[in-house]
Amino acid sequence: MQFFGRSLCAIMIVISFLILSGCAESGPDYAYQLTLSENSVVFDMSGSEKSLTVTPFPVDEQWIAAYADEEDWFTFEAASDALHVAVEPNYSMKSRSGVIILSSPEGHFEPYSVEVVQEGALPLEFSTTAQDHRFDSEGGKASFTVTSNYDWTLEYDVDWLTVVHEVPSDRMIILCQPNESEEQRSAILTMYIGDGEQMQIRDIVITQGTRAENPYFQLIGKWEITAAKWYYSNNGSLNSLDYNPSPSENYLIFNLEEGEYGKTYVMRDFLYPGTRLEIRYDKDTGNIVIPFGWTVYSYDTYFYLTLVGASKFSYASLEVDGVPSEDFSVISLELPAVEGFNHVGFGLWTYNDNGDKVALGSRYLPTLFPMGPIVFKKHVF
């Protein structure tokens, strides 16, 4: 009996050990898992960085992240408690998506999927007034508008141009330095608007002339007032005699001098030594604009236009355009038409050394007294 009792006790110990051993192999009585703050991250076309919270259970449980498929438009980083996702700008109008897989390196839980989604780009909108532009020898500023829902950049490789991009006003300002060389110069400004498959590229050609070919400086010099035939009288009346003065007489020769660049000239010694009259320069047309009808106060010199009608005669204060020839050797005066009068005449008054008034005229009555056009001819020395 004693032997039997000892055997039964040994058997019970073995059974208990086997039971305890089976409990140890069945593992913990909880489930491994991850808790995600979001199951997806969504980006607009510009891209950026976003993070979602990852809470493992138990807290020391390890997890890893991997691409579901090969992707090159977003990246990620797995931290202990977060997943950080960075997305590049999307310049395609198509949306795109991909998946990140979160898993246990020891296989403790089923993998989790995190979707990454990005919207497609907006259609490119772009307009500009920028166009090829030519600066004169003195340079200056040209301003254009550039309107787009995308950023734009500009490239050029010359040091005589500076381009300013005014973002709030969508303006592009081109600043050009004076050309002190004897050669024309040119540059190409290349605009890049947008990116990717929607990118547009525009080339703007900028040229600059030399001072020698600048129309404004071409007109500076000594000029002679000429007509096919002048009519002259010492009292200002018409057709008392034909007058063919010598070019050496100073009341028919004057100097055209620089005033405010690109805006005005000074007519000096016009009709009489010491006279000075400021006239305008129209940069758009290249013409000069001469005011007639008031006194140059430095001397008793008066410039006038006459208006001739069927039964009336009058003086006028008008402006006359002077149109240069292509080689800048001649300036033709274009007398304006005046309503109510048949003809517009050209008259110049001053006083000679004897105190007598001198009048020179042309185009009073072209049908009766054909005189031809009135022109300024440049003296070339």
Secondary structure, 3 states (H helix, E strand, C coil): CHHHHHHHHHHHHHHHHHHHHHHHHCCCCCCCEEEECCCEEEECCCCEEEEEEEEEECCCCCCEEEECCCCCCEEEEECCCEEEEEECCCCCCCCEEEEEEEECCCCCCCCEEEEEEECCCCCCCEEECCCCEEECCCCEEEEEEEEECCCEEEECCCCCEEEEEECCCCEEEEEECCCCCCCCEEEEEEEEECCHHHCEEEEEEEEECCHHHCHHHHCCEEEEEECCCEEEECCCCCCCEEECCCCCCHHHEEEEEECCCCCEEEEECCCCCCCEEEEEECCCCCCEEEEECCEECCCCEEEEEEEECCCCEEEECEEEEEEECCCCCEEEEECCCCCCCCEEEEEEEEECCCCCEEEEEECCCCCCCCCCCCEEEECCC
